[in-house]
């Protein structure tokens, strides 16, 4: 028998993850920085572990501060290595995120007795436990903690992407014009990276470090196959994310497999089906905006 209340909480949680990841994932994809989302999703691990170790708390604020600081440090190192031309940008991303992620794994192994976190949680998360991790204020049960955390994170991301839409648009499609127009492109860049780190941390326990990448990249990539208008691309990316959540949960229930793994797999299948539906036609794509509507 299906527990519909728990099912609705799980679906809502997955939908919030899909929404927040799609909102920032579109900008990462258009900037050709999709792999940087992967880097941050792995690099925040030592920050989370250190926050647990120093505070002894699994509350959201220490997690956000620790992971956000390490995520921004990782981004700064990648930016520095790329600008100084020590190595190419893709190599800089690979070297940096693997080093940070490996450090996080070592910290978990070393302090596993003091830190209530295991590698399965780190890699895969467990969205099925969301309905039982409740936020209790006094005698009032306010609902699953993850829903509140992800809900607030989604609101912050939405405010960021709408409030700085013109700045993000200019610095993404025409960075030279943005600099001439006086837009602080470097500040916009680091604010975007901070928001990506926020999304990753808010989603961490639900989908894990690896599977969060599926929601950051695959739905925006699927939407880009269909739409060349940026607002429509964002909306379709959110829609594909929610569809992956709904179908993935149904498939996991029928096949008795990992829920988050099933959602990520369905997301990939939606991309493949969309690619076939568009006739495998090559379409022009450029981070400078060729072929993509900027309005």
DAKA-V789132 format. One record per residue. RES is the residue in one small letter. SS is DSSP state (h for helix, s for strand, l for the rest). Layout:
RES	SS
RES	SS
This chain:
x	l
x	l
x	l
x	h
x	h
x	h
x	h
x	h
x	h
x	h
x	h
x	h
x	h
x	h
x	h
x	h
x	h
x	h
x	h
x	h
x	h
x	h
x	h
x	h
x	h
x	h
x	h
x	h
x	h
x	h
x	l
x	l
x	l
x	h
x	h
x	h
x	h
x	h
x	h
x	h
x	h
x	h
x	h
x	l
x	h
x	h
x	h
x	h
x	h
x	h
x	h
x	h
x	h
x	h
x	h
x	l
x	l
x	l
x	l
x	h
x	h
x	h
x	h
x	h
x	h
x	h
x	h
x	h
x	h
x	h
x	h
x	h
x	h
x	h
x	h
x	h
x	h
x	h
x	h
x	h
x	h
x	h
x	h
x	l
x	l
x	l
x	l
x	l
x	h
x	h
x	h
x	h
x	h
x	h
x	h
x	h
x	h
x	h
x	h
x	h
x	h
x	h
x	h
x	h
x	h
x	h
x	h
x	h
x	h
x	h
x	l
x	l
x	l
x	l
x	l
x	l
x	l
x	l
x	h
x	h
x	h
x	h
x	h
x	h
x	l
x	l
x	h
x	h
x	h
x	h
x	h
x	h
x	l
x	s
x	s
x	s
x	s
x	l
x	l
x	s
x	s
x	s
x	s
x	s
x	h
x	h
x	h
x	h
x	h
x	h
x	h
x	h
x	h
x	h
x	h
x	h
x	h
x	h
x	h
x	h
x	h
x	h
x	h
x	l
x	h
x	h
x	h
x	h
x	h
x	h
x	h
x	h
x	h
x	l
x	h
x	h
x	h
x	h
x	h
x	h
x	l
x	l
x	l
x	l
x	h
x	h
x	h
x	h
x	h
x	h
x	h
x	h
x	h
x	h
x	h
x	h
x	h
x	h
x	h
x	h
x	h
x	h
x	h
x	h
x	h
x	h
x	h
x	h
x	h
x	h
x	h
x	h
x	h
x	h
x	h
x	h
x	h
x	h
x	h
x	h
x	h
x	h
x	h
x	h
x	h
x	h
x	l
x	l
x	s
x	h
x	h
x	h
x	h
x	h
x	h
x	h
x	h
x	h
x	h
x	h
x	h
x	h
x	h
x	h
x	h
x	h
x	h
x	h
x	h
x	h
x	h
x	h
x	h
x	h
x	h
x	l
x	l
x	l
x	h
x	h
x	h
x	h
x	h
x	h
x	h
x	h
x	h
x	h
x	h
x	h
x	h
x	h
x	h
x	h
x	h
x	h
x	h
x	l
x	l
x	l
x	l
x	l
x	l
x	l
x	l
x	l
x	l
x	l
x	l
x	l
x	l
x	l
x	s
x	l
x	l
